[in-house]
């Protein structure tokens, strides 16, 4: 997600605090592995461990390095950090020194290393799909940061889903909210018919952040292309432009490499809603928004999407980076608590009046004969547990992670449609038979 952000002391401290809180919560809930794999009857191949290679070594990758290390040292999972690549050599060297990993100046050479069984992709958006496709073809399992692609790469999202399907490799998209058991409970209750026929859902992200100097610091304002910085490789399939320090280190501000909230943030909130409702591809998408606060960036800071599905369901995805009040109590902060509505009632997350703990709440619709109900939530979202789910699927040869390539394809499609609809001021439609977007 962010190989170009500065790995500063403050960033490292924040990531470490978030990580420690995450793993502590997981351990307290009994959700992180507590014993050797052999005790659970799982068998490894000849390597006796899964070697993990990192493509991208920026601030977001830092959290993933810590997850893998924690699962090895505290979770007793047979994983090992073995390799790292980054287009900015000083950042790659820092990561390699920290984790005693082998460095690769070209990510393709990392994929050719037989010691690498698993690849973590944490690069700018427009590199995710090409690198994930190549990794799967090389026989590697893939943990890929969201979004699965840039907004102009729909054809690659489709291709990735096909490649993963053919290969049998394990793929997990890094949308950690699918690890929140509230969504697992919602999915079960929807399948059981508690809300009746689904008809509407809401979700979104509200935060403050410009992705400028505060959000994506510049490692070195005097950095230039050369042995330590591969500008041509950074551009990839993006438009060819002269080097700019801001574009390299603060790439999220630019349309060539990112899409703003719709592709950067909304995979988090939309993925578990689509998963819980069991929806396929959309029929049409409309979108509004713009740069309402941060003028220096190219991508929108405010974005609203309405998605209609053939199953006669509408999902409203709302959000802004200009204000962080999400309006429903904050679990987790900045992510708008989802509301799933059906003919018989609605499901959401709120504090219980009796226990003061967050619960999945069922609210009957007018005229329904069903009674209000509350369901305790055993665990919130946890990126360490998401990694655990991924690694255990790799060990078992089980490709059905919580956030598969197929789900990523179904989620990224309406988000790409939203960006295209916004840019053209039109309605985007989806041809399910041809698997094509029409604007």
Secondary structure, 3 states (H helix, E strand, C coil): CCCCCCCCHHHHHHHHHHHHHHHHHHHHHCCCCCCCHHHHCCCCCCCCCEEEEEECCCHHHHHHHHHHHHHHHCCCCCEEEEEEECCEHHHHHHHHHHHCCEEECCHHHHHHCCCCCEEEECCCHHHHHHHHHHHHHCCCEEEEECCCCCCCCHHHHHHHHHHHHHHCCCEEEECHHHHCHHHHHHHHHHHCCCCCCEEEEEEEEECECCCCCCCCCCCCCCCCCECCECHHHHHCCCCCCCCCHHHHHCHHHCCCCCCCHHHHCHHHHHHHHHHHHCCCCEEEEEEEEECCCCCCCCCCCEEEEEEEECCCEEEEEEEECECCCCCCCCCCCCEEEEEEEECCEEEEEEECCCCCCEEEEEEECCCCCCCCEEEECCCCCCHHHHHHHHHHHHHHCCCCCCCCHHHHHHHHHHHHHHHHHHHHCCCEEEECCCCEEEC
